[in-house]
């Protein structure tokens, strides 16, 4: 009996130790650095949401869409940038990743009754879903972000029609406007430490919400003119309830304040050993010539003057090809021997851009660098500030006073009641852009030039808006689609002879969510330029421009 009791006691002790060890191991295996959904501080996740959203917008406007809109060209590895050879490689997974984290913060804010967090996350939700539908067309929206629920709808969400997405985000941005209408002291939470845009100021987030509403109403102005008119006039009729961004000091702009690789200006040379990414990105002739024609001082902020200009001089002895006093002098026979026509080079002594979509961009303008090393001394490189990891002008710009004033100039030109004239708003937009780039004192002289003074056309408004969208070129792409301005021509070696109007639906999405993806593709409008691809083409028109005759 004693032996039996000892055995029972021994087993009990062993089990007790086993369970204790298990419990200790479970506790020990909790990662103290990981964010638990139950205990995570929403600001830790919100900070990631806001910074990733900024980097995403900048990546669009500073990289391949800057190539589409002919702000820049690459002189090496240039297929996607110069020629639109995207090959269904543009994925929306990063956009939805931001939205999933944003949803976590919103739901946590509802649980904790944090109206400030709710308002800010609705602004980001509206902006990000707006980008998705702008870029692709129909997309998962009403059933999106529900994958964790394990339902068929969450796993295989429908692609909402583009009109419904735009209407939905406009409603959500109006909700954000209401949530963000209180003074900062009235909220029971703060986002100051997590907010790289406005440092927790709800009034500025409210202005961003309403400014985004203006953006999306204008996006719909060709397709739903009465709806857009009513929306924009309604916002402007009550500025107390619907404040908007009108001053560059209120721009939704994120600085790059650190020198770590993940949070510094993209393509800077501090983290790129041979500076190849910086070097490959050069100015495009289209933007350069548009700005040179207007003596635009912003060009010198964005670009370096050409290092070694070309000078072709018929009075020089035959065979002359010499660099002297910082210039390269050539006799005409040298060009003839290389089968290069005079009109195929640039002799600009200040700024030289690479023409869009040409073959051999790396050797344009008689560059001696034929191996795609991107050392061409005869074209303009980006300004040296873009070598740096940070700086006062290096910002991701989500929406600005410049854009808002151009929107209002266009609305006024349409005859809508927006409290000012088209010319006034046009001038304010340009003044805002000059202030943004540190050139406030030069704006008035610029505006007095004959080819800059307001001529009463939407063409001029959109062309100036396009120039001002430097590093934020995606917005000018969306303007181009609905207006046809600026009047861009695809380069001779682009994969189609027209500017694309959307991204392809990616192959993975079509394979995983086939039925819904194919239905969305069937709603695209095929064009003469999309026949080679089929309906899922970058040249098939999404709903927002179907039937408008724009941009081509």
C-alpha positions in Angstrom: 0.0 0.0 0.0 2.9 2.3 0.9 4.6 1.4 -2.4 1.3 2.1 -4.3 0.9 5.5 -2.6 4.5 6.4 -3.4 3.8 5.5 -7.1 0.7 7.6 -7.2 2.6 10.5 -5.6 5.4 10.1 -8.0 3.1 10.2 -11.0 1.3 13.2 -9.6 4.6 15.0 -9.1 5.7 14.1 -12.6 2.4 15.3 -14.1 2.6 18.5 -12.1 6.1 19.2 -13.3 5.1 18.4 -16.8 2.2 20.8 -16.8 4.4 23.5 -15.1 7.1 23.0 -17.6 4.5 23.3 -20.4 3.1 26.4 -18.9 6.6 27.9 -18.5 7.5 27.0 -22.0 4.4 28.6 -23.4 5.2 31.8 -21.4 8.8 31.6 -22.5 7.8 31.3 -26.2 5.8 34.5 -26.2 7.8 36.9 -28.3 8.0 40.1 -26.3 8.8 42.1 -29.5 5.8 40.8 -31.5 2.4 42.6 -31.7 -0.4 40.6 -30.3 -3.8 41.5 -31.8 -5.3 41.5 -28.3 -2.8 43.8 -26.6 -1.1 45.7 -29.5 -1.0 49.5 -29.2 -2.9 50.7 -32.4 -0.3 53.4 -32.9 2.5 50.8 -33.5 0.5 49.5 -36.4 -0.8 52.9 -37.5 2.7 54.1 -37.9 3.5 51.3 -40.3 0.2 51.9 -42.2 1.0 55.6 -42.7 4.6 55.3 -43.7 4.0 52.4 -46.1 1.1 54.3 -47.7 3.5 57.2 -48.3 6.2 55.0 -49.8 3.7 53.3 -52.0 2.4 56.6 -53.5 6.0 57.8 -54.0 7.0 54.6 -55.7 4.3 55.1 -58.2 4.9 58.7 -58.9 8.7 58.6 -58.9 9.2 55.3 -60.8 7.4 53.7 -63.7 4.4 56.1 -63.9 6.9 59.0 -64.1 8.1 57.2 -67.2 4.6 56.8 -68.6 3.9 60.5 -68.0 7.3 61.4 -69.5 8.8 63.1 -66.4 11.8 60.8 -66.5 13.3 58.0 -68.7 15.8 55.3 -67.8 19.0 54.7 -69.8 19.4 51.1 -68.8 17.0 48.3 -67.9 14.3 50.5 -69.1 11.5 48.3 -70.4 8.9 48.9 -67.8 9.7 52.5 -67.3 10.1 53.7 -70.9 8.2 51.2 -72.9 5.3 50.0 -70.6 6.5 46.4 -70.7 4.8 45.5 -67.5 4.0 41.8 -68.4 1.3 41.6 -65.7 3.8 42.2 -63.0 2.1 45.1 -61.2 0.5 43.5 -58.1 -1.9 45.0 -55.7 -0.9 42.7 -52.8 1.1 45.5 -51.1 -1.9 47.8 -51.3 -4.2 45.3 -49.6 -1.5 44.5 -47.0 -1.6 48.2 -46.0 -5.4 48.0 -45.9 -5.4 44.9 -43.7 -3.2 46.6 -41.1 -5.4 49.7 -41.5 -8.5 47.6 -40.8 -6.9 46.3 -37.6 -6.3 49.8 -36.4 -9.9 50.9 -37.3 -11.5 47.9 -35.6 -9.3 48.5 -32.5 -10.4 52.1 -32.5 -14.0 51.2 -32.7 -13.6 48.8 -29.8 -11.8 51.6 -27.7 -14.1 54.4 -28.9 -11.2 56.3 -30.4 -12.8 58.6 -33.0 -9.5 60.2 -34.0 -8.0 56.8 -35.0 -11.3 55.9 -36.8 -11.2 59.1 -38.8 -7.6 58.8 -39.9 -7.9 55.1 -40.9 -11.0 56.0 -43.0 -8.9 58.6 -44.8 -6.2 56.1 -45.6 -8.8 53.5 -46.6 -10.4 55.9 -49.0 -7.0 56.9 -50.5 -5.7 53.3 -50.9 -8.9 51.9 -52.3 -9.1 54.9 -54.6 -5.6 54.1 -55.8 -6.5 50.4 -56.4 -9.5 51.3 -58.6 -7.7 54.1 -60.3 -4.9 51.7 -61.3 -6.8 48.5 -62.1 -10.5 49.3 -62.4 -13.0 46.9 -60.8 -11.5 45.3 -57.7 -12.3 43.6 -54.4 -13.8 46.2 -52.1 -17.0 45.3 -50.3 -15.8 41.7 -49.5 -12.1 42.6 -49.3 -9.9 42.1 -46.2 -12.1 39.2 -44.9 -9.7 36.4 -45.7 -9.1 35.6 -42.0 -12.8 34.8 -41.6 -12.5 31.7 -43.7 -15.7 32.3 -45.6 -16.0 31.8 -49.4 -16.6 35.5 -49.8 -13.4 36.3 -47.9 -11.4 33.8 -49.8 -12.8 34.6 -53.2 -14.1 38.2 -53.0 -16.2 39.7 -55.8 -14.6 42.5 -57.8 -16.9 45.5 -57.1 -17.7 47.7 -60.1 -15.5 50.8 -60.3 -18.5 53.2 -59.9 -19.5 51.5 -56.7 -16.0 51.7 -55.3 -15.7 55.5 -56.0 -19.1 56.1 -54.5 -18.2 54.0 -51.4 -14.9 55.7 -50.7 -16.6 59.1 -51.1 -19.1 58.1 -48.4 -16.3 56.9 -46.2 -14.3 60.1 -46.6 -17.4 62.0 -45.6 -17.6 59.9 -42.5 -14.0 60.7 -41.8 -14.7 64.4 -42.2 -17.3 64.2 -39.5 -15.1 62.1 -37.1 -12.2 64.5 -37.5 -14.3 67.7 -36.9 -13.5 68.1 -33.2 -10.6 70.1 -31.6 -7.7 67.9 -30.7 -8.4 68.2 -26.9 -11.8 66.6 -27.4 -10.4 63.2 -28.4 -9.6 60.4 -25.9 -6.5 59.3 -27.9 -3.5 60.7 -29.6 -1.6 59.7 -32.8 1.2 62.3 -32.5 4.0 59.8 -32.2 2.7 57.6 -35.1 1.8 60.4 -37.6 4.6 61.4 -40.0 2.2 63.8 -41.9 0.4 66.0 -39.4 1.7 64.9 -36.0 -1.7 64.1 -34.7 -3.5 67.2 -35.8 -7.1 66.2 -36.5 -7.9 69.5 -38.3 -5.3 68.7 -41.0 -6.5 65.2 -41.4 -10.0 66.6 -41.9 -8.6 68.9 -44.6 -7.0 65.9 -46.3 -10.3 63.9 -46.1 -12.2 66.7 -47.9 -9.4 67.3 -50.4 -9.5 63.6 -51.4 -13.2 64.0 -51.9 -12.5 66.8 -54.3 -10.0 64.6 -56.1 -12.4 61.7 -56.6 -15.4 63.9 -57.6 -13.2 65.4 -60.3 -12.1 61.9 -61.3 -15.8 61.3 -62.1 -16.4 64.6 -63.8 -16.4 63.2 -67.3 -18.4 60.1 -66.5 -20.9 61.5 -63.9 -20.7 65.3 -64.4 -23.9 66.1 -62.4 -22.8 64.0 -59.5 -19.3 65.5 -59.5 -20.7 69.0 -59.7 -23.0 68.5 -56.8 -20.3 66.9 -54.7 -17.7 69.6 -55.3 -20.2 72.5 -54.9 -21.5 70.9 -51.7 -18.0 70.8 -50.2 -17.2 74.4 -51.2 -20.5 75.8 -50.0 -19.8 75.1 -46.4 -16.0 75.6 -45.7 -16.6 75.5 -42.0 -17.9 72.0 -42.1 -15.7 70.9 -45.0 -12.3 72.5 -44.7 -9.8 71.7 -47.5 -6.1 72.1 -48.1 -5.4 75.5 -49.6 -1.9 76.2 -48.1 1.3 74.2 -48.8 1.8 74.1 -45.0 -1.1 71.7 -44.8 0.0 69.4 -47.5 -0.1 65.7 -46.8 3.6 65.2 -47.2 5.9 62.7 -45.4 9.5 63.6 -44.8 12.4 61.1 -44.8 14.0 62.0 -41.5 16.3 59.0 -40.9 19.3 57.5 -42.6 18.2 53.9 -42.4 17.8 52.2 -45.8 14.1 51.3 -45.3 13.1 54.8 -44.3 15.2 57.0 -46.6 14.6 58.6 -50.0 14.4 55.8 -52.6 17.4 55.3 -54.9 19.7 57.5 -52.8 23.4 56.8 -53.2 24.1 56.2 -49.5 22.8 52.7 -49.7 23.6 52.0 -53.4 27.3 51.2 -53.6 27.7 52.2 -57.3 24.7 54.7 -57.4 23.3 52.7 -60.3 19.6 53.3 -59.4 20.1 57.0 -59.1 22.2 57.2 -62.3 19.7 55.3 -64.5 16.9 57.7 -63.9 17.3 60.7 -66.2 15.1 63.6 -67.2 12.7 63.1 -70.1 12.8 65.4 -73.0 9.0 66.0 -72.9 9.1 67.6 -69.4 12.4 69.3 -69.9 11.3 71.1 -73.1 7.9 72.1 -71.7 9.7 73.7 -68.8 12.5 75.3 -70.8 9.8 76.9 -73.1 8.4 78.6 -70.0 11.7 79.5 -68.3 10.5 77.4 -65.4 12.9 77.7 -62.4 11.6 74.5 -60.9 13.6 72.6 -63.5 16.8 73.6 -61.7 15.5 72.2 -58.5 14.6 68.9 -60.0 17.5 68.4 -62.5 21.2 69.0 -63.0 22.3 71.0 -66.0 23.9 68.9 -68.7 27.5 68.2 -67.7 29.0 68.4 -71.2 26.8 70.1 -73.8 27.1 69.3 -77.5 28.1 72.0 -80.1 27.9 71.1 -83.8 29.7 73.7 -85.8 30.0 73.6 -89.6 33.1 75.9 -89.5 35.1 73.3 -87.6 37.7 71.2 -89.5 36.4 67.8 -90.8 36.6 65.0 -88.2 36.5 67.3 -85.2 35.2 65.6 -82.1 36.8 67.2 -79.0 35.9 68.3 -75.5 37.1 71.8 -74.8 36.1 74.3 -72.1 33.5 71.9 -70.8 31.8 71.4 -74.2 32.0 68.7 -76.9 32.6 70.3 -80.3 31.7 68.3 -83.4 31.9 68.9 -87.1 28.8 67.8 -89.1 30.7 65.0 -90.9 31.2 63.2 -87.5 27.4 62.9 -87.2 27.1 61.8 -90.8 29.7 59.1 -90.2 27.7 57.8 -87.3 24.4 58.0 -89.2 23.0 60.5 -86.7 20.8 63.3 -88.0 21.2 66.8 -86.5 17.6 66.7 -85.3 18.3 63.5 -83.4 20.5 65.1 -80.9 20.1 68.1 -78.5 22.5 71.0 -78.4 20.7 72.6 -75.3 23.4 74.3 -73.3 21.4 74.0 -70.0 19.1 71.0 -69.7 18.8 67.9 -72.0 16.2 65.2 -71.6 16.1 61.8 -73.1 13.2 61.4 -75.7 10.5 59.0 -74.6 10.5 55.4 -75.7 13.6 55.5 -77.9 15.9 52.6 -78.8 19.3 52.8 -77.2 18.4 55.4 -74.5 21.8 54.8 -73.0 23.7 56.2 -76.0 21.3 59.1 -76.7 23.1 62.4 -77.6 26.3 60.6 -78.7 27.0 59.2 -75.2 30.3 57.4 -75.1 28.8 55.0 -72.5 27.4 52.2 -74.6 27.3 49.5 -72.0 24.3 50.7 -70.1 26.3 51.9 -67.1 24.2 55.1 -67.2 27.2 57.6 -67.2 25.9 59.7 -70.1 27.5 63.2 -69.7 25.4 64.7 -72.5 21.9 64.5 -70.8 20.6 65.9 -67.6 20.7 63.8 -64.5 18.3 64.3 -61.6 19.4 67.1 -59.2 22.1 66.0 -56.7 19.5 66.3 -53.9 18.1 63.0 -55.1 21.3 61.3 -54.2 20.7 62.0 -50.5 18.8 59.8 -48.1 16.8 62.8 -46.8 16.4 66.5 -47.2 13.9 69.3 -46.8 12.4 68.8 -50.3 12.5 65.0 -50.3 9.0 64.0 -49.4 6.2 61.6 -50.3 3.3 63.8 -51.3 -0.1 62.3 -51.0 -2.2 65.4 -51.8 -1.3 69.1 -51.8 -2.6 72.6 -52.0 -1.2 72.7 -55.5 -3.4 69.8 -56.6 -6.5 71.2 -54.8 -6.2 74.6 -56.4 -5.8 73.0 -59.9 -9.0 71.0 -59.2 -10.9 74.1 -58.2 -9.5 76.0 -61.3 -10.9 73.2 -63.5 -14.2 73.2 -61.6 -14.5 77.0 -62.0 -13.8 76.7 -65.7 -16.7 74.3 -65.9 -18.9 77.0 -64.5 -19.4 75.3 -61.1 -19.9 77.4 -58.0 -16.6 77.1 -56.1 -16.2 80.6 -54.7 -13.5 81.9 -57.1 -12.5 82.2 -60.7 -10.5 79.7 -62.7 -7.7 82.2 -63.2 -7.5 82.9 -59.4 -7.2 79.2 -58.6 -4.8 78.5 -61.4 -2.5 81.3 -60.1 -2.8 80.0 -56.6 -1.9 76.5 -57.7 1.3 77.6 -59.4 2.2 79.8 -56.4 1.7 76.8 -54.1 3.9 74.7 -56.3 6.7 77.3 -56.3 6.4 77.6 -52.5 6.6 73.8 -52.1 9.9 73.8 -54.0 11.4 76.9 -52.2 10.8 79.3 -55.1 8.0 81.6 -53.7 9.9 84.7 -54.7 9.9 83.7 -58.4 6.3 82.8 -58.9 5.0 86.2 -59.9 7.6 86.7 -62.6 6.8 83.2 -63.9 3.0 84.0 -64.0 3.6 87.1 -66.0 5.0 85.3 -68.9 2.8 85.3 -72.0 2.8 81.5 -72.4 2.1 81.0 -68.7 -0.6 83.7 -68.1 -4.0 82.0 -67.9 -5.6 81.4 -71.3 -8.9 80.1 -70.1 -8.4 76.5 -71.3 -8.5 73.2 -69.4 -5.5 72.1 -71.5 -3.3 74.8 -69.8 -4.6 73.8 -66.3 -3.9 70.2 -66.8 -0.5 70.8 -68.4 0.6 73.0 -65.5 -0.8 70.4 -63.1 1.2 67.7 -64.9 4.4 69.8 -64.5 3.7 70.3 -60.8 3.2 66.6 -60.2 6.9 65.9 -60.1 7.6 62.8 -58.0 3.8 62.3 -57.8 3.1 61.5 -61.4 0.4 58.9 -60.8 -2.1 61.7 -60.3 -1.2 63.3 -63.7 -1.7 59.8 -65.3 -5.3 59.7 -64.0 -5.8 63.3 -65.2 -4.5 62.4 -68.6 -6.9 59.5 -68.9 -10.0 61.6 -68.4 -8.8 64.8 -70.3 -6.3 63.7 -72.9 -3.9 66.3 -71.5 -1.0 66.8 -71.7 -1.0 65.6 -75.3 1.7 62.9 -75.0 2.9 60.7 -77.8 4.2 57.2 -77.0 7.8 56.8 -78.1 8.8 54.9 -81.3 9.9 51.8 -79.4 7.1 51.4 -76.8 5.1 48.2 -76.9 2.0 50.1 -78.1 1.7 53.3 -80.0 -0.4 54.9 -77.3 -0.1 55.7 -73.6 -1.6 52.9 -71.4 -4.6 53.6 -69.2 -4.5 50.9 -66.5 -2.5 48.1 -65.0 -3.1 44.5 -66.0 -4.8 42.2 -63.6 -2.0 40.0 -62.4 -1.8 36.3 -63.2 -1.9 35.1 -59.6 -5.2 36.8 -59.0 -6.7 35.5 -62.2 -5.7 31.9 -61.2 -6.8 32.1 -57.5 -10.0 34.0 -58.0 -10.7 33.1 -61.5 -14.5 33.5 -61.8 -14.6 37.0 -60.2 -11.5 38.2 -62.1 -12.8 37.0 -65.4 -16.1 38.8 -64.8 -14.2 42.0 -64.1 -12.2 41.6 -67.2 -15.3 41.2 -69.3 -16.5 44.6 -68.1 -13.4 46.3 -69.6 -13.7 48.0 -72.9 -11.3 46.6 -75.5 -9.6 49.1 -77.9 -7.5 48.9 -81.0 -4.5 48.9 -78.8 -5.5 46.1 -76.5 -6.2 43.4 -79.2 -2.9 41.7 -78.8 -3.4 41.2 -75.0 -7.1 40.4 -75.1 -9.5 42.2 -72.7 -7.0 42.2 -69.8 -4.8 44.9 -71.3 -3.2 48.1 -70.1 -5.0 49.6 -73.1 -8.5 48.4 -72.3 -10.6 51.1 -70.8 -12.0 50.8 -67.3 -15.5 52.1 -66.5 -14.4 55.6 -65.5 -13.3 56.5 -69.1 -15.6 54.2 -71.1 -17.7 56.2 -73.6 -15.8 59.5 -72.9 -13.6 59.3 -76.0 -10.6 60.0 -73.7 -7.7 60.0 -73.8 -7.6 58.5 -77.3 
